[in-house]
Amino acid sequence: MEFFRIKKDIPFMRHALIFNVISALTFVAAVFFLFSRGLHLSVEFKGGTVMELKYPAAANQEKIRTDLIKLGYEQPEVSSFGTAQDVMLRLPIIETVTGSTGSQKVFAALCASEGGAVTRIDTVVKGQSVAKDVCHSPAGADVLSLRKVEFVGPQVGDELAHNGVSALLMVVLFVVIYLAIRFEWKYAVSAIIANLHDVVIILGFFAFFQWEFSLAVLAGVLAVLGYSVNESVVIFDRIRENFRKQRKASVEEVIDNAITSTISRTIITHGCTQMMVLSMLLLGGATLHYFAVALTIGILFGIYSSVFVAAAIAMWLGVKREDLIKPIKEKDETDGAVV
């Protein structure tokens, strides 16, 4: 399926050096921001408390944030999820509050801010008696409900960060092995450089703008790795096919034709994917916002790196027809007979 067909090949490789210099500068800038500013890690990595609250009407997030700052939380994260009445709080660890007492103090302060008072009642959950804090107005109406509380300790956060890095390295390793087996080591090296280029640039954006880096964003980064590999494999497959068809063409001409002939497919595939990601970005709320942001950056730079980085590096590494197509052995006219 094609939207259009370009009859004349676009000379991508003629400008490969210029675009790779731009890529190198962008990569260096991303690394600089990663080391100078660092990532704004979420509660899952740093440790802290996650609370889910429900208000009877649309919650005033600025008021909630002000109340939390008064309690000593310097950068409280307040976001809505599902509906305007549902609010999620992500609270970092502070020295003055330990363990579950933090969530109790927060709930009591927010309840008082709404003109209610906290009372403790006993409820039965799965056959067990559990004490639960509720917030009622003087008239007895529900003012605020505590739906869920999770506490992530610093050790758990460190473990999650370590597992995240391990997952990233494993993906990189298996991608290299897969491409080396399917194609040739030159393609594997060029593809993994291009994919790491995408990952570092995504992390650079998050470091520069200090966007929250959560487990959802990490999942987006891993998805981008697989997505970029898929685009590289499509182009490499076309290069291998062109090596068989275009016997007299140079390596540069073969690569230009491979990229030009896959442009229509690239627009269809990435355009459809980006529409779905944009729907998450615009309609998914705070929970999916940065996940969609990571995917958007990754898709755009994934297209760029597959065309201008991976293909160019493969060309500079000296890829040739013999790397992908085994030479045909000449048949022995004597058929092995000795006179």
SULKA-V837658 format. One record per pair of residues at least 24 apart in sequence whose C-alpha atoms are under 8 Angstrom apart, sorted by sequence separation. I is the first residue (numbers start at 0). GAP is how many residues later the second one is. D is the distance in Angstrom with one decimal. If there is no record, write none. Layout:
i = [I & I]
gap = [GAP & GAP]
d = [D & D]
This chain:
i = [110 & 234 & 58 & 198 & 273 & 57 & 58 & 197 & 198 & 56 & 57 & 58 & 115 & 197 & 234 & 56 & 58 & 114 & 233 & 55 & 113 & 195 & 269 & 54 & 113 & 194 & 53 & 54 & 53 & 54 & 110 & 52 & 53 & 110 & 194 & 51 & 52 & 194 & 51 & 52 & 70 & 230 & 51 & 52 & 50 & 51 & 265 & 49 & 50 & 67 & 190 & 49 & 50 & 106 & 48 & 49 & 48 & 49 & 190 & 47 & 48 & 66 & 47 & 48 & 66 & 47 & 48 & 46 & 47 & 45 & 46 & 63 & 66 & 102 & 42 & 42 & 258 & 42 & 186 & 99 & 170 & 50 & 98 & 48 & 182 & 48 & 163 & 167 & 170 & 174 & 254 & 251 & 250 & 250 & 250 & 227 & 250 & 219 & 223 & 227 & 230 & 234 & 215 & 218 & 219 & 222 & 226 & 230 & 234 & 216 & 220 & 215 & 216 & 219 & 220 & 223 & 227 & 231 & 215 & 219 & 223 & 226 & 227 & 230 & 231 & 235 & 234 & 212 & 216 & 220 & 243 & 211 & 223 & 227 & 231 & 242 & 210 & 239 & 243 & 242 & 239 & 239 & 55 & 55 & 54 & 55 & 54 & 53 & 54 & 52 & 53 & 52 & 53 & 201 & 52 & 53 & 51 & 52 & 50 & 51 & 52 & 201 & 50 & 51 & 201 & 50 & 51 & 49 & 50 & 49 & 50 & 198 & 48 & 49 & 197 & 48 & 49 & 48 & 47 & 48 & 197 & 46 & 47 & 197 & 46 & 47 & 46 & 47 & 45 & 46 & 194 & 197 & 43 & 45 & 46 & 196 & 42 & 44 & 46 & 46 & 194 & 44 & 45 & 193 & 43 & 44 & 45 & 193 & 43 & 44 & 42 & 44 & 190 & 193 & 43 & 44 & 192 & 193 & 192 & 189 & 190 & 189 & 189 & 186 & 189 & 189 & 188 & 186 & 185 & 185 & 185 & 185 & 183 & 183 & 182 & 38 & 39 & 38 & 39 & 38 & 30 & 33 & 37 & 44 & 26 & 29 & 33 & 36 & 39 & 41 & 43 & 29 & 32 & 36 & 38 & 39 & 40 & 41 & 42 & 43 & 38 & 39 & 40 & 41 & 26 & 29 & 30 & 33 & 36 & 38 & 39 & 40 & 26 & 29 & 32 & 33 & 38 & 25 & 28 & 29 & 32 & 29 & 29 & 81 & 80 & 79 & 80 & 79 & 80 & 78 & 78 & 12 & 10 & 12 & 12 & 11 & 10 & 9 & 8 & 9 & 11 & 8 & 9 & 8 & 5 & 5 & 4 & 4 & 3 & 2 & 1 & 1 & 0 & 2 & 1 & 22 & 19 & 18 & 19 & 18 & 15 & 15 & 11 & 12 & 11 & 15 & 12]
gap = [24 & 24 & 25 & 25 & 25 & 26 & 26 & 26 & 26 & 27 & 27 & 27 & 27 & 27 & 27 & 28 & 28 & 28 & 28 & 29 & 29 & 29 & 29 & 30 & 30 & 30 & 31 & 31 & 32 & 32 & 32 & 33 & 33 & 33 & 33 & 34 & 34 & 34 & 35 & 35 & 35 & 35 & 36 & 36 & 37 & 37 & 37 & 38 & 38 & 38 & 38 & 39 & 39 & 39 & 40 & 40 & 41 & 41 & 41 & 42 & 42 & 42 & 43 & 43 & 43 & 44 & 44 & 45 & 45 & 46 & 46 & 46 & 46 & 46 & 47 & 48 & 48 & 49 & 49 & 51 & 51 & 52 & 52 & 53 & 53 & 54 & 54 & 54 & 54 & 54 & 56 & 63 & 64 & 68 & 69 & 70 & 70 & 71 & 71 & 71 & 71 & 71 & 72 & 72 & 72 & 72 & 72 & 72 & 72 & 73 & 73 & 74 & 74 & 74 & 74 & 74 & 74 & 74 & 75 & 75 & 75 & 75 & 75 & 75 & 75 & 75 & 76 & 77 & 77 & 77 & 77 & 78 & 78 & 78 & 78 & 78 & 79 & 81 & 81 & 82 & 84 & 85 & 86 & 87 & 88 & 88 & 89 & 90 & 90 & 91 & 91 & 92 & 92 & 92 & 93 & 93 & 94 & 94 & 95 & 95 & 95 & 95 & 96 & 96 & 96 & 97 & 97 & 98 & 98 & 99 & 99 & 99 & 100 & 100 & 100 & 101 & 101 & 102 & 103 & 103 & 103 & 104 & 104 & 104 & 105 & 105 & 106 & 106 & 107 & 107 & 107 & 107 & 108 & 108 & 108 & 108 & 109 & 109 & 109 & 110 & 110 & 111 & 111 & 111 & 112 & 112 & 112 & 112 & 113 & 113 & 114 & 115 & 115 & 115 & 116 & 116 & 116 & 116 & 117 & 119 & 119 & 120 & 121 & 123 & 123 & 124 & 125 & 127 & 128 & 131 & 132 & 133 & 139 & 140 & 141 & 164 & 166 & 167 & 167 & 168 & 169 & 169 & 169 & 169 & 170 & 170 & 170 & 170 & 170 & 170 & 170 & 171 & 171 & 171 & 171 & 171 & 171 & 171 & 171 & 171 & 172 & 172 & 172 & 172 & 173 & 173 & 173 & 173 & 173 & 173 & 173 & 173 & 174 & 174 & 174 & 174 & 174 & 175 & 175 & 175 & 175 & 177 & 178 & 203 & 204 & 205 & 205 & 206 & 206 & 207 & 208 & 239 & 242 & 242 & 243 & 244 & 245 & 246 & 247 & 247 & 247 & 248 & 250 & 251 & 254 & 255 & 256 & 259 & 260 & 261 & 262 & 263 & 264 & 265 & 266 & 286 & 288 & 289 & 289 & 290 & 292 & 293 & 295 & 295 & 296 & 296 & 299]
d = [5.9 & 6.2 & 6.3 & 7.6 & 7.6 & 4.9 & 5.4 & 7.9 & 7.3 & 7.6 & 4.6 & 7.5 & 6.4 & 7.8 & 7.2 & 5.5 & 7.3 & 8.0 & 8.0 & 6.5 & 6.8 & 7.9 & 7.2 & 4.9 & 8.0 & 6.0 & 5.5 & 6.5 & 4.6 & 7.9 & 7.2 & 5.9 & 6.2 & 6.4 & 6.2 & 7.2 & 5.2 & 7.0 & 5.8 & 6.4 & 7.6 & 7.9 & 4.6 & 8.0 & 5.7 & 6.4 & 8.0 & 7.1 & 5.0 & 7.1 & 6.9 & 5.6 & 6.7 & 7.6 & 7.8 & 4.7 & 5.9 & 6.3 & 6.5 & 7.3 & 5.1 & 7.3 & 5.6 & 6.5 & 7.0 & 4.4 & 7.4 & 6.6 & 4.7 & 7.4 & 6.5 & 7.0 & 7.8 & 7.3 & 6.4 & 7.1 & 6.8 & 6.3 & 7.7 & 7.3 & 7.6 & 7.4 & 7.4 & 7.8 & 8.0 & 7.2 & 7.2 & 6.6 & 7.8 & 7.6 & 7.2 & 7.3 & 7.2 & 7.7 & 6.6 & 8.0 & 7.9 & 5.6 & 6.4 & 7.5 & 7.7 & 7.8 & 7.6 & 7.7 & 7.5 & 7.7 & 7.6 & 7.1 & 8.0 & 6.2 & 6.6 & 7.8 & 4.6 & 5.9 & 7.2 & 5.5 & 5.0 & 5.2 & 5.6 & 5.7 & 6.9 & 7.5 & 7.2 & 6.3 & 7.8 & 7.9 & 8.0 & 7.8 & 6.3 & 7.5 & 8.0 & 7.3 & 7.5 & 6.9 & 7.1 & 5.7 & 7.5 & 7.8 & 7.4 & 7.8 & 6.3 & 7.8 & 7.4 & 6.5 & 6.6 & 7.0 & 5.1 & 6.0 & 6.6 & 7.0 & 5.1 & 5.6 & 6.6 & 6.4 & 4.8 & 7.0 & 6.3 & 5.5 & 7.6 & 5.3 & 7.3 & 6.4 & 7.6 & 5.0 & 6.6 & 5.6 & 6.6 & 8.0 & 4.6 & 5.8 & 6.5 & 7.4 & 7.1 & 5.1 & 6.2 & 5.7 & 6.4 & 4.5 & 5.8 & 6.2 & 6.0 & 7.5 & 5.2 & 6.2 & 4.7 & 6.3 & 4.8 & 7.6 & 7.9 & 4.6 & 7.3 & 7.2 & 6.5 & 5.9 & 7.7 & 7.5 & 7.2 & 7.6 & 7.2 & 5.2 & 7.4 & 7.6 & 5.2 & 5.4 & 7.9 & 3.9 & 7.2 & 6.6 & 5.5 & 6.1 & 7.6 & 6.2 & 7.5 & 5.7 & 7.2 & 5.8 & 8.0 & 5.3 & 7.2 & 7.5 & 5.1 & 4.8 & 7.2 & 7.7 & 5.3 & 5.5 & 7.9 & 5.7 & 5.9 & 6.4 & 8.0 & 6.7 & 6.7 & 7.1 & 6.7 & 7.6 & 7.6 & 6.5 & 6.8 & 4.8 & 7.0 & 7.1 & 5.4 & 7.5 & 6.5 & 6.4 & 5.8 & 6.0 & 5.5 & 5.8 & 6.7 & 5.5 & 6.0 & 6.9 & 6.6 & 6.2 & 5.8 & 5.6 & 7.7 & 7.1 & 7.8 & 5.1 & 4.9 & 5.0 & 6.8 & 7.1 & 6.4 & 5.5 & 8.0 & 7.6 & 5.8 & 6.3 & 6.1 & 4.0 & 5.8 & 7.6 & 6.6 & 7.2 & 7.5 & 7.0 & 5.8 & 7.9 & 7.9 & 7.6 & 6.2 & 7.2 & 6.5 & 6.5 & 6.5 & 6.0 & 8.0 & 6.3 & 7.9 & 7.5 & 6.5 & 5.8 & 5.7 & 6.2 & 6.2 & 7.4 & 8.0 & 5.4 & 6.1 & 5.8 & 7.0 & 7.1 & 7.4 & 7.1 & 6.2 & 5.8 & 5.5 & 6.4 & 7.3 & 7.8 & 8.0 & 7.9 & 6.8 & 6.5 & 6.2 & 7.9 & 5.8 & 7.7 & 7.9 & 7.6 & 7.3 & 6.1 & 6.5]
